């Protein structure tokens, strides 16, 4: 044997191990699986935003060939309970129960009313047309801005009003700061709803074995353990009788981390009929029934002193969250997240945010990529640009003066956000070098001289990642904030593992394998980590809040350390040596000189097959487990800055993105190839929010953008070159030092694009404070200037 320690894997770029399999069409998604005796599900969904159900008749539908059942809420009520969100962290939260199928009233367009089970999806859809529902339309609460006005329609007639929850965050002397301010800038911002359009829509197959009482659910989901907990509770089953499997998942973005009423109805139907039931959402129902995000109206103002230093923020946010508060996490998490990082990059002395979350007769609002942070970043950075422009200052120089200095960290700001391990000045300097701003400005001046309208915008950000147990556990919500990893040494010297984190396309399984391989001095291909099956994987959080590296990888490192210690202890027993005199290198145990003494395969075979060879019969524990969760820090803050170069066509109002730059600090980078891919993907979604994506409703709550012909998505042709650079400030509360990276691109991209648009409009003395920036808004802004 010749032991040569391989180069360290952490920090080196590497493609996802499963990329070749998926790219070759060998993926195993939910819809690729069919079970014996399987039925297909189709939902009859409400065409009305708000209506009473006076009666229904499914006689004709039930008589159609291939139809096994047509179910209403009365049919399911005996085997499942309604969903009802509770969160002690939101005192006074109003949360009406949400039955898996509507019970005597529909509260939003797209709410499931009836469930047809048939031999094929086509037959099930045909049967939907034969169901007669007697609706009595009711007034609909649609506009969040007027939802609390006297006489406004009520989303739920049995409630006194449309207020779901109200709260306030404050710190410092806000009134004094504004009273003494040398300059106050203010604006009302409006953010339109959008949703996550994943390549693979939501879908599941539920199978219930009546003999054993076992429910198996194969589902496209981000958090199989969370779903296991709540399915067991809603269906009255022991957790040991509920298995959730998340196979290959074609994207999540947050929309697949919730417990949906229609998915619960499918599980209840499988239990009721004793046959597997398959449901794959189509795009039409996805647009109406998947969770939406971001609908906010924010009144914001910022105070500055005579030296141009930010002293205070004062904001009021009205958040429209739909017909119910999303189960189990609560839609109000978006409300709070949308305001708590307002002003976060800057050394303010006072902060106040008043929040109102209101019910509407619309689809539910839920957690979606970079929950609430794009709202906070856009509000902050638009006010910052407004202040710099009013003072006649360079926008980057204004930011540089106002950043919270590194020497002040750790620092809990007046909004109650604990800021640690940040690098605003370093990211700022890195951006200036990355983009060569002087050259960009020269090109912009040339373009303006030729009658074009270019604009350059910036957005600094702080994002809170890898949420700890305070976010949900403190509120009594069973959402795991820790993750677990099990590892075992195999007889051939390779290592297999199971992890509670979820693989949804971000490459986390391969990243965990590389962390383990690095710790055990193995080649990366000698470690395999499986995810997504609650029967074998230990309990944990799954995929949410950019926690894979910050928490999941820390658990993997802890498990690897345990396995390493066990390996060295076992080898020392066989070799009659002390564990501290041994080390690992390239699949072998070596002595202090680096000379190989024993292969991992030989040790594993001895432990598994010839235990009698160990002195005293003390077998090494070559199967280990480790759990990791933080006891400190509610969240791990990351930071960075983005810049966007756009160009406006003054004739059409179209905005074209020309270039985009990102400098981001996600702590220690485990795999730069995947981190950069996550950032670029996040930027694309942020550009979508800035310019294209909108779930629009009319004044009566009717969805107007129910297809991809109406709901615009950014495509390859609309995307600029996206340059990415990094500053690495390791998180001080962990061994690896990794922070969340998956949402940073989304966090600030829309803000940078909006500021770029307003930079282009600045010579006309006009600006926009609404997202997405549509051609109509641009033309209206130009028309206001021309009229003036």
SEVO-640521 format. One line per 5 residues: number of its first residue (from 1); for each residue x, y, z of C-alpha. Coordinates in nm, 2 decimals. Layout:
BEGIN
NUM> X:Y:Z | ...
REM end
This chain:
BEGIN
1> 0.00:0.00:0.00 | 0.11:0.35:-0.07 | -0.10:0.61:0.11 | -0.12:0.95:-0.05 | -0.36:1.20:0.11
6> -0.58:1.34:-0.16 | -0.61:1.72:-0.20 | -0.87:1.87:0.03 | -1.21:1.87:-0.12 | -1.38:2.15:0.08
11> -1.35:2.47:-0.12 | -1.28:2.30:-0.45 | -1.53:2.32:-0.75 | -1.71:2.00:-0.84 | -2.02:1.92:-1.04
16> -2.32:1.75:-0.87 | -2.27:1.37:-0.87 | -2.62:1.32:-1.00 | -2.60:1.57:-1.28 | -2.51:1.32:-1.55
21> -2.79:1.09:-1.45 | -3.05:1.37:-1.45 | -2.93:1.53:-1.77 | -2.95:1.19:-1.95 | -3.32:1.16:-1.86
26> -3.27:0.89:-1.59 | -3.43:1.09:-1.31 | -3.69:0.93:-1.10 | -3.96:1.19:-1.03 | -4.30:1.13:-0.88
31> -4.47:1.10:-1.21 | -4.22:0.84:-1.33 | -4.36:0.60:-1.07 | -4.69:0.40:-1.10 | -4.82:0.15:-0.85
36> -5.05:-0.15:-0.89 | -5.42:-0.07:-0.86 | -5.34:0.30:-0.87 | -5.61:0.56:-0.92 | -5.56:0.91:-1.06
41> -5.69:1.22:-0.89 | -5.83:1.53:-1.03 | -5.97:1.82:-0.83 | -6.28:2.03:-0.91 | -6.17:2.37:-0.80
46> -6.38:2.67:-0.73 | -6.42:2.92:-1.02 | -6.53:3.18:-0.77 | -6.31:3.38:-0.54 | -6.58:3.37:-0.27
51> -6.91:3.18:-0.27 | -7.14:2.97:-0.06 | -7.20:2.61:-0.16 | -7.57:2.55:-0.15 | -7.55:2.19:-0.28
56> -7.38:1.95:-0.52 | -7.47:1.65:-0.73 | -7.21:1.40:-0.85 | -7.45:1.13:-0.96 | -7.36:1.16:-1.33
61> -6.99:1.18:-1.26 | -6.99:0.86:-1.04 | -7.17:0.67:-1.32 | -6.90:0.74:-1.58 | -6.67:0.45:-1.69
66> -6.35:0.43:-1.50 | -6.46:0.65:-1.21 | -6.39:0.49:-0.88 | -6.51:0.77:-0.65 | -6.62:1.13:-0.63
71> -6.54:1.27:-0.28 | -6.66:1.58:-0.10 | -6.56:1.71:0.24 | -6.84:1.51:0.41 | -6.68:1.19:0.27
76> -6.33:1.27:0.41 | -6.43:1.42:0.74 | -6.42:1.09:0.91 | -6.06:1.02:0.83 | -5.88:1.36:0.84
81> -5.91:1.69:1.03 | -5.89:2.04:0.89 | -5.56:2.22:0.87 | -5.53:2.51:1.12 | -5.22:2.71:1.17
86> -5.11:2.81:1.52 | -4.80:3.00:1.61 | -4.75:3.14:1.96 | -4.49:3.38:1.83 | -4.78:3.58:1.68
91> -5.01:3.68:1.97 | -5.37:3.73:1.85 | -5.32:3.54:1.53 | -5.66:3.47:1.37 | -5.65:3.14:1.18
96> -5.97:2.98:1.04 | -5.96:2.61:0.99 | -5.90:2.50:0.63 | -6.06:2.17:0.54 | -5.88:1.97:0.27
101> -6.20:2.00:0.05 | -6.42:2.31:0.09 | -6.70:2.28:0.35 | -7.01:2.48:0.25 | -6.81:2.78:0.13
106> -6.51:2.85:-0.10 | -6.27:3.13:0.00 | -6.05:3.16:-0.30 | -6.05:3.08:-0.67 | -5.88:2.75:-0.71
111> -5.98:2.61:-0.37 | -6.05:2.23:-0.40 | -6.42:2.14:-0.38 | -6.44:1.78:-0.50 | -6.20:1.50:-0.57
116> -6.25:1.25:-0.85 | -6.06:0.92:-0.85 | -6.05:0.73:-1.18 | -5.85:0.49:-1.38 | -5.66:0.77:-1.56
121> -5.61:1.14:-1.52 | -5.81:1.20:-1.84 | -6.11:1.01:-1.72 | -6.09:1.19:-1.38 | -6.09:1.53:-1.56
126> -6.38:1.42:-1.78 | -6.58:1.34:-1.47 | -6.51:1.69:-1.32 | -6.74:1.83:-1.60 | -7.02:1.61:-1.49
131> -7.03:1.74:-1.13 | -7.29:2.00:-1.05 | -7.22:2.26:-0.78 | -7.48:2.52:-0.67 | -7.27:2.83:-0.59
136> -7.40:3.15:-0.44 | -7.13:3.41:-0.50 | -7.04:3.64:-0.21 | -6.85:3.97:-0.21 | -6.48:3.91:-0.23
141> -6.20:4.08:-0.03 | -5.93:4.13:-0.30 | -5.73:4.45:-0.24 | -5.50:4.44:0.06 | -5.48:4.81:0.08
146> -5.85:4.84:0.14 | -5.91:4.52:0.33 | -5.95:4.69:0.67 | -6.16:4.98:0.55 | -6.51:5.01:0.70
151> -6.76:4.82:0.50 | -6.50:4.62:0.31 | -6.61:4.27:0.20 | -6.50:4.00:0.45 | -6.29:3.71:0.34
156> -6.46:3.50:0.61 | -6.81:3.62:0.70 | -6.79:3.47:1.05 | -6.49:3.69:1.14 | -6.53:4.05:1.26
161> -6.29:4.18:1.00 | -6.01:4.08:0.77 | -5.72:4.13:1.02 | -5.52:3.82:1.06 | -5.25:3.96:1.27
166> -5.09:4.30:1.37 | -4.75:4.36:1.53 | -4.48:4.61:1.58 | -4.10:4.60:1.60 | -3.93:4.91:1.75
171> -3.61:5.02:1.91 | -3.45:5.36:1.97 | -3.60:5.71:1.96 | -3.77:5.70:1.62 | -3.98:6.02:1.68
176> -3.67:6.21:1.80 | -3.46:6.10:1.50 | -3.72:6.22:1.26 | -3.78:6.54:1.45 | -3.41:6.63:1.45
181> -3.34:6.50:1.09 | -3.16:6.72:0.84 | -3.33:6.52:0.56 | -3.62:6.28:0.54 | -3.69:6.07:0.24
186> -4.02:5.88:0.20 | -4.20:5.66:-0.04 | -4.49:5.42:-0.08 | -4.38:5.09:-0.23 | -4.61:4.83:-0.39
191> -4.51:4.47:-0.45 | -4.73:4.24:-0.67 | -4.77:3.87:-0.60 | -4.56:3.61:-0.77 | -4.51:3.24:-0.73
196> -4.25:2.97:-0.79 | -4.28:2.80:-1.12 | -4.08:2.48:-1.07 | -3.99:2.26:-1.36 | -4.16:1.98:-1.18
201> -4.50:2.07:-1.05 | -4.63:1.95:-0.72 | -4.73:1.59:-0.72 | -4.76:1.28:-0.50 | -4.86:0.91:-0.48
206> -5.03:0.81:-0.16 | -5.07:0.44:-0.08 | -5.25:0.31:0.24 | -5.21:-0.06:0.35 | -5.52:-0.14:0.55
211> -5.37:-0.46:0.69 | -5.08:-0.28:0.85 | -5.22:0.07:0.88 | -4.92:0.20:0.69 | -4.94:0.52:0.48
216> -4.66:0.56:0.22 | -4.64:0.89:0.04 | -4.40:0.96:-0.25 | -4.40:1.33:-0.30 | -4.21:1.62:-0.46
221> -4.14:1.80:-0.14 | -3.87:1.99:0.04 | -3.93:1.86:0.40 | -4.03:1.50:0.42 | -4.00:1.48:0.80
226> -4.21:1.78:0.85 | -4.48:1.63:0.62 | -4.46:1.30:0.81 | -4.53:1.48:1.14 | -4.83:1.66:1.01
231> -4.98:1.38:0.80 | -4.97:1.16:1.11 | -5.14:1.43:1.31 | -5.41:1.52:1.05 | -5.49:1.16:0.97
236> -5.47:1.03:1.33 | -5.19:0.78:1.25 | -4.87:0.70:1.45 | -4.56:0.85:1.29 | -4.42:0.50:1.26
241> -4.70:0.43:1.02 | -4.63:0.72:0.80 | -4.35:0.71:0.55 | -4.27:1.00:0.33 | -4.03:0.97:0.03
246> -3.90:1.27:-0.16 | -3.73:1.12:-0.47 | -3.57:1.34:-0.73 | -3.73:1.68:-0.69 | -3.75:1.92:-0.98
251> -3.71:2.24:-0.79 | -3.87:2.38:-0.47 | -3.80:2.75:-0.41 | -4.01:2.73:-0.09 | -4.34:2.64:-0.25
256> -4.29:2.27:-0.18 | -4.22:2.32:0.19 | -4.58:2.36:0.30 | -4.86:2.11:0.38 | -5.12:2.17:0.11
261> -5.49:2.09:0.16 | -5.51:1.91:-0.18 | -5.22:1.68:-0.09 | -5.37:1.60:0.24 | -5.70:1.52:0.06
266> -5.52:1.27:-0.16 | -5.37:1.10:0.14 | -5.71:1.08:0.30 | -5.86:0.94:-0.01 | -5.60:0.67:-0.03
271> -5.68:0.58:0.33 | -6.05:0.58:0.26 | -6.04:0.36:-0.05 | -5.74:0.14:0.04 | -5.58:0.20:-0.31
276> -5.29:0.41:-0.42 | -5.38:0.76:-0.54 | -5.17:0.97:-0.77 | -5.20:1.34:-0.82 | -4.98:1.55:-1.05
281> -5.08:1.92:-1.06 | -5.10:2.08:-1.40 | -4.99:2.43:-1.48 | -5.34:2.58:-1.47 | -5.41:2.46:-1.11
286> -5.05:2.53:-1.00 | -5.09:2.90:-1.10 | -5.41:2.93:-0.89 | -5.34:2.69:-0.61 | -4.97:2.68:-0.53
291> -4.87:2.94:-0.27 | -4.80:3.29:-0.38 | -4.56:3.54:-0.22 | -4.47:3.90:-0.18 | -4.80:4.11:-0.19
296> -4.71:4.41:0.02 | -4.79:4.78:0.04 | -4.51:4.95:0.24 | -4.51:5.31:0.35 | -4.15:5.39:0.45
301> -3.94:5.69:0.55 | -3.57:5.73:0.64 | -3.41:6.00:0.85 | -3.06:6.14:0.80 | -2.84:6.38:0.99
306> -2.66:6.68:0.84 | -2.35:6.46:0.77 | -2.55:6.23:0.56 | -2.57:5.95:0.81 | -2.88:5.73:0.84
311> -3.03:5.77:1.18 | -3.37:5.59:1.16 | -3.63:5.40:0.96 | -4.00:5.41:1.01 | -4.22:5.17:0.81
316> -4.57:5.05:0.79 | -4.64:4.73:0.60 | -4.98:4.60:0.49 | -4.95:4.24:0.37 | -5.22:4.05:0.19
321> -5.19:3.69:0.28 | -5.48:3.52:0.10 | -5.77:3.32:0.24 | -5.59:3.12:0.51 | -5.26:3.14:0.69
326> -5.05:2.88:0.53 | -5.01:2.55:0.72 | -4.81:2.48:0.93 | -4.57:2.78:0.94 | -4.81:3.07:0.91
331> -4.81:3.33:0.63 | -4.72:3.59:0.88 | -4.36:3.47:0.87 | -4.35:3.65:0.54 | -4.50:3.96:0.71
336> -4.22:3.98:0.97 | -3.94:3.88:0.73 | -4.04:4.16:0.49 | -3.96:4.43:0.75 | -3.71:4.30:1.00
341> -3.40:4.35:0.77 | -3.50:4.69:0.65 | -3.19:4.90:0.70 | -2.99:4.60:0.81 | -2.66:4.69:0.63
346> -2.65:5.04:0.79 | -2.56:5.18:1.13 | -2.90:5.32:1.22 | -2.99:5.42:1.57 | -3.37:5.38:1.57
351> -3.62:5.16:1.39 | -4.00:5.11:1.39 | -4.21:4.88:1.18 | -4.58:4.84:1.21 | -4.73:4.53:1.04
356> -5.07:4.43:0.94 | -5.15:4.09:0.78 | -5.49:4.08:0.62 | -5.71:3.80:0.48 | -5.82:3.82:0.11
361> -6.02:3.59:-0.11 | -5.71:3.49:-0.30 | -5.46:3.20:-0.30 | -5.25:3.16:0.01 | -4.93:3.35:0.07
366> -4.64:3.12:0.18 | -4.27:3.12:0.23 | -4.08:3.15:-0.11 | -3.72:3.19:-0.19 | -3.55:3.46:0.03
371> -3.87:3.50:0.24 | -3.95:3.86:0.27 | -3.59:3.98:0.22 | -3.64:4.12:-0.13 | -3.91:4.35:0.01
376> -3.68:4.47:0.29 | -3.39:4.52:0.05 | -3.59:4.70:-0.21 | -3.74:4.94:0.04 | -3.41:5.01:0.20
381> -3.20:5.05:-0.11 | -3.46:5.26:-0.30 | -3.46:5.51:0.00 | -3.08:5.50:0.01 | -3.06:5.59:-0.36
386> -3.33:5.86:-0.31 | -3.13:6.01:-0.03 | -2.80:6.01:-0.22 | -2.97:6.17:-0.52 | -3.13:6.44:-0.31
391> -2.79:6.51:-0.15 | -2.62:6.51:-0.49 | -2.39:6.22:-0.38 | -2.25:5.92:-0.55 | -2.47:5.63:-0.44
396> -2.18:5.40:-0.36 | -2.00:5.67:-0.15 | -2.32:5.72:0.04 | -2.35:5.35:0.12 | -1.98:5.33:0.22
401> -2.03:5.60:0.48 | -2.33:5.44:0.63 | -2.24:5.07:0.66 | -2.22:4.92:1.00 | -1.85:4.90:1.06
406> -1.69:4.57:1.12 | -1.54:4.69:1.44 | -1.89:4.74:1.58 | -1.98:4.37:1.54 | -2.14:4.18:1.70
411> -2.42:4.43:1.71 | -2.79:4.40:1.77 | -2.96:4.67:1.57 | -3.27:4.86:1.68 | -3.48:4.61:1.47
416> -3.36:4.34:1.70 | -3.14:4.17:1.44 | -2.81:4.04:1.57 | -2.54:4.11:1.32 | -2.22:3.91:1.33
421> -1.94:3.81:1.09 | -2.03:4.06:0.82 | -1.81:4.22:0.56 | -1.98:4.52:0.40 | -1.66:4.72:0.33
426> -1.48:4.43:0.18 | -1.78:4.33:-0.04 | -1.81:4.70:-0.15 | -1.45:4.72:-0.25 | -1.47:4.38:-0.43
431> -1.77:4.50:-0.63 | -1.59:4.82:-0.75 | -1.30:4.61:-0.87 | -1.52:4.35:-1.03 | -1.74:4.58:-1.24
436> -1.49:4.86:-1.33 | -1.74:5.13:-1.26 | -1.55:5.40:-1.43 | -1.56:5.21:-1.76 | -1.93:5.13:-1.71
441> -2.01:5.50:-1.65 | -1.82:5.60:-1.97 | -2.02:5.35:-2.17 | -2.34:5.49:-2.02 | -2.25:5.84:-2.10
446> -2.19:5.74:-2.46 | -2.53:5.57:-2.48 | -2.71:5.87:-2.34 | -2.54:6.09:-2.60 | -2.69:5.87:-2.86
451> -3.04:5.91:-2.71 | -3.06:5.58:-2.52 | -3.16:5.54:-2.16 | -2.91:5.33:-1.96 | -2.92:5.31:-1.58
456> -2.70:5.16:-1.31 | -2.83:5.05:-0.98 | -2.69:4.91:-0.66 | -2.83:4.72:-0.37 | -2.64:4.62:-0.05
461> -2.81:4.35:0.16 | -2.81:4.14:0.47 | -3.00:3.81:0.46 | -3.08:3.60:0.76 | -3.02:3.23:0.68
466> -3.03:2.89:0.84 | -3.30:2.98:1.09 | -3.27:2.83:1.44 | -3.54:2.68:1.65 | -3.66:3.02:1.78
471> -3.83:3.08:1.44 | -4.08:2.80:1.48 | -4.01:2.59:1.78 | -4.05:2.88:2.02 | -4.40:2.93:1.86
476> -4.50:2.57:1.92 | -4.47:2.47:1.55 | -4.32:2.13:1.48 | -4.06:2.24:1.22 | -3.71:2.10:1.28
481> -3.43:2.35:1.28 | -3.16:2.09:1.32 | -3.03:1.82:1.09 | -2.90:1.47:1.13 | -2.65:1.25:0.95
486> -2.58:0.88:0.99 | -2.27:0.72:0.85 | -2.15:0.36:0.83 | -1.82:0.21:0.71 | -1.89:-0.07:0.45
491> -1.69:-0.39:0.41 | -1.52:-0.25:0.10 | -1.39:0.06:0.28 | -1.64:0.30:0.14 | -1.88:0.50:0.35
496> -2.26:0.52:0.31 | -2.48:0.77:0.49 | -2.83:0.91:0.53 | -2.91:1.27:0.58 | -3.22:1.46:0.69
501> -3.14:1.75:0.45 | -3.33:1.73:0.12 | -3.19:1.72:-0.23 | -3.41:1.95:-0.45 | -3.17:2.02:-0.72
506> -2.91:2.23:-0.53 | -2.65:1.96:-0.50 | -2.65:1.93:-0.12 | -2.62:1.55:-0.11 | -2.29:1.56:-0.30
511> -2.17:1.85:-0.09 | -2.23:1.65:0.23 | -2.04:1.35:0.08 | -1.74:1.57:0.01 | -1.74:1.71:0.36
516> -1.74:1.35:0.49 | -1.48:1.24:0.24 | -1.26:1.53:0.34 | -1.28:1.45:0.71 | -1.20:1.08:0.64
521> -0.93:1.14:0.38 | -1.12:0.95:0.12 | -1.18:1.02:-0.25 | -1.51:1.19:-0.30 | -1.65:0.89:-0.50
526> -1.60:0.67:-0.20 | -1.88:0.83:0.00 | -2.25:0.83:-0.08 | -2.51:1.02:0.11 | -2.88:0.94:0.05
531> -3.17:1.18:0.14 | -3.54:1.21:0.13 | -3.68:0.89:0.29 | -3.82:0.92:0.64 | -3.80:0.54:0.69
536> -3.42:0.55:0.68 | -3.30:0.91:0.71 | -3.29:1.05:1.07 | -3.52:1.34:1.15 | -3.43:1.69:1.05
541> -3.52:2.01:0.88 | -3.49:1.92:0.51 | -3.45:2.21:0.26 | -3.55:2.56:0.38 | -3.38:2.88:0.48
546> -3.05:2.80:0.30 | -2.96:2.56:0.57 | -2.79:2.28:0.38 | -2.43:2.39:0.43 | -2.47:2.59:0.75
551> -2.65:2.31:0.94 | -2.66:1.99:0.73 | -2.29:2.00:0.65 | -2.21:2.07:1.01 | -2.40:1.76:1.10
556> -2.21:1.56:0.84 | -1.88:1.69:0.97 | -1.98:1.59:1.33 | -2.08:1.24:1.21 | -1.75:1.21:1.02
561> -1.56:1.31:1.33 | -1.74:1.04:1.53 | -1.67:0.78:1.26 | -1.31:0.89:1.23 | -1.26:0.84:1.61
566> -1.42:0.50:1.59 | -1.21:0.39:1.30 | -0.89:0.50:1.48 | -0.99:0.34:1.81 | -1.07:0.01:1.63
571> -0.75:0.02:1.43 | -0.55:0.10:1.75 | -0.70:-0.21:1.92 | -0.60:-0.44:1.63 | -0.26:-0.28:1.59
576> -0.19:-0.26:1.96 | -0.12:0.12:1.93 | -0.27:0.44:2.07 | -0.54:0.61:1.86 | -0.36:0.94:1.88
581> -0.06:0.79:1.70 | -0.27:0.70:1.39 | -0.42:0.89:1.11 | -0.62:0.84:0.79 | -0.50:0.88:0.44
586> -0.64:0.77:0.11 | -0.85:0.49:0.25 | -0.60:0.36:0.49 | -0.50:0.39:0.86 | -0.14:0.53:0.87
591> 0.11:0.58:1.15 | 0.28:0.90:1.25 | 0.53:0.87:0.96 | 0.25:0.83:0.71 | 0.32:0.46:0.65
596> 0.01:0.26:0.58 | -0.08:0.01:0.86 | -0.43:-0.11:0.77 | -0.69:-0.04:0.50 | -1.04:0.08:0.60
601> -1.17:-0.22:0.41 | -0.96:-0.46:0.63 | -1.08:-0.29:0.95 | -1.44:-0.30:0.84 | -1.42:-0.67:0.75
606> -1.26:-0.75:1.08 | -1.53:-0.57:1.27 | -1.82:-0.71:1.07 | -1.70:-1.06:1.01 | -1.43:-1.14:1.26
611> -1.51:-0.96:1.58 | -1.33:-1.22:1.78 | -1.00:-1.07:1.67 | -1.06:-0.75:1.87 | -0.90:-0.76:2.22
616> -1.16:-0.81:2.49 | -1.43:-0.84:2.23 | -1.47:-0.46:2.21 | -1.60:-0.40:1.86 | -1.55:-0.06:1.71
621> -1.88:0.13:1.64 | -1.84:0.18:1.27 | -2.20:0.31:1.23 | -2.25:0.65:1.39 | -2.50:0.94:1.40
626> -2.47:1.30:1.47 | -2.73:1.58:1.50 | -2.65:1.95:1.47 | -2.86:2.25:1.57 | -2.75:2.59:1.70
631> -2.80:2.68:2.07 | -2.72:3.05:1.98 | -2.81:3.29:1.70 | -3.17:3.29:1.58 | -3.03:3.31:1.23
636> -2.69:3.33:1.05 | -2.66:3.66:0.87 | -2.50:3.69:0.53 | -2.42:4.00:0.34 | -2.32:4.13:0.00
641> -2.39:4.39:-0.27 | -2.53:4.37:-0.62 | -2.52:4.60:-0.92 | -2.74:4.60:-1.23 | -2.70:4.77:-1.56
646> -3.03:4.82:-1.76 | -3.14:5.00:-2.06 | -3.49:5.14:-2.12 | -3.65:5.17:-2.46 | -3.83:5.50:-2.44
651> -4.07:5.41:-2.72 | -4.20:5.09:-2.57 | -4.11:5.12:-2.20 | -3.93:4.78:-2.22 | -3.64:4.73:-1.98
656> -3.35:4.52:-2.09 | -3.10:4.39:-1.84 | -2.75:4.43:-1.98 | -2.52:4.32:-1.71 | -2.54:4.21:-1.34
661> -2.27:4.19:-1.07 | -2.29:4.01:-0.74 | -2.04:4.01:-0.45 | -2.16:3.79:-0.17 | -2.02:3.66:0.16
666> -2.17:3.32:0.25 | -1.89:3.24:0.49 | -1.67:2.94:0.40 | -1.75:2.82:0.05 | -1.77:2.44:0.04
671> -1.82:2.41:-0.34 | -1.78:2.73:-0.54 | -1.92:2.58:-0.86 | -2.26:2.51:-0.69 | -2.26:2.83:-0.49
676> -2.22:3.04:-0.80 | -2.49:2.84:-0.97 | -2.72:2.90:-0.68 | -2.64:3.28:-0.69 | -2.70:3.31:-1.06
681> -3.03:3.12:-1.04 | -3.14:3.34:-0.75 | -3.05:3.65:-0.96 | -3.27:3.52:-1.24 | -3.56:3.48:-1.01
686> -3.50:3.83:-0.87 | -3.50:3.98:-1.22 | -3.82:3.79:-1.28 | -3.97:3.97:-0.97 | -3.83:4.30:-1.09
691> -3.95:4.30:-1.45 | -4.18:4.01:-1.53 | -4.36:3.79:-1.28 | -4.70:3.89:-1.14 | -5.00:3.70:-1.01
696> -5.26:3.96:-1.10 | -5.62:3.96:-0.98 | -5.91:4.19:-1.07 | -6.11:4.38:-0.81 | -6.34:4.09:-0.75
701> -6.06:3.84:-0.68 | -6.05:3.67:-1.02 | -5.70:3.55:-1.12 | -5.60:3.72:-1.45 | -5.27:3.55:-1.50
706> -5.37:3.18:-1.48 | -5.14:3.05:-1.76 | -4.78:3.09:-1.87 | -4.91:3.30:-2.16 | -5.01:3.57:-1.90
711> -4.76:3.50:-1.62 | -4.43:3.61:-1.77 | -4.11:3.44:-1.68 | -3.75:3.55:-1.76 | -3.60:3.33:-2.03
716> -3.25:3.29:-2.15 | -3.29:3.57:-2.40 | -3.37:3.82:-2.13 | -3.08:3.73:-1.90 | -2.77:3.94:-1.88
721> -2.42:3.82:-1.81 | -2.40:3.77:-1.43 | -2.06:3.81:-1.28 | -2.01:3.66:-0.93 | -1.74:3.72:-0.67
726> -1.70:3.63:-0.31 | -1.57:3.75:0.02 | -1.54:3.47:0.28 | -1.60:3.56:0.64 | -1.66:3.23:0.82
731> -1.95:3.20:1.06 | -1.79:3.21:1.41 | -2.06:2.98:1.56 | -1.96:2.67:1.37 | -1.66:2.45:1.28
736> -1.70:2.47:0.90 | -1.80:2.84:0.91 | -2.05:2.81:0.62 | -2.35:3.03:0.59 | -2.66:3.01:0.37
741> -2.60:3.09:0.00 | -2.90:2.97:-0.19 | -3.12:3.28:-0.16 | -2.86:3.56:-0.18 | -2.91:3.62:-0.55
746> -3.29:3.66:-0.51 | -3.25:3.89:-0.20 | -3.11:4.19:-0.37 | -3.15:4.15:-0.75 | -3.49:4.32:-0.78
751> -3.37:4.61:-0.57 | -3.06:4.66:-0.79 | -3.28:4.65:-1.11 | -3.53:4.89:-0.97 | -3.26:5.13:-0.87
756> -3.10:5.09:-1.22 | -3.44:5.18:-1.38 | -3.47:5.48:-1.16 | -3.12:5.59:-1.24 | -3.22:5.58:-1.61
761> -3.53:5.78:-1.53 | -3.35:6.03:-1.31 | -3.27:6.28:-1.58 | -3.65:6.31:-1.64 | -3.71:6.38:-1.27
766> -3.93:6.08:-1.23 | -3.92:5.74:-1.05 | -4.10:5.41:-1.00 | -4.18:5.25:-0.66 | -4.36:4.93:-0.77
771> -4.25:4.58:-0.87 | -4.26:4.44:-1.12 | -4.15:4.73:-1.34 | -4.38:4.69:-1.64 | -4.36:4.88:-1.97
776> -4.68:5.06:-1.87 | -4.52:5.19:-1.55 | -4.22:5.31:-1.74 | -4.43:5.49:-2.00 | -4.65:5.64:-1.73
781> -4.34:5.77:-1.55 | -4.20:5.92:-1.87 | -4.55:6.07:-1.94 | -4.56:6.23:-1.59 | -4.23:6.41:-1.67
786> -4.35:6.52:-2.01 | -4.68:6.65:-1.87 | -4.49:6.84:-1.61
REM end
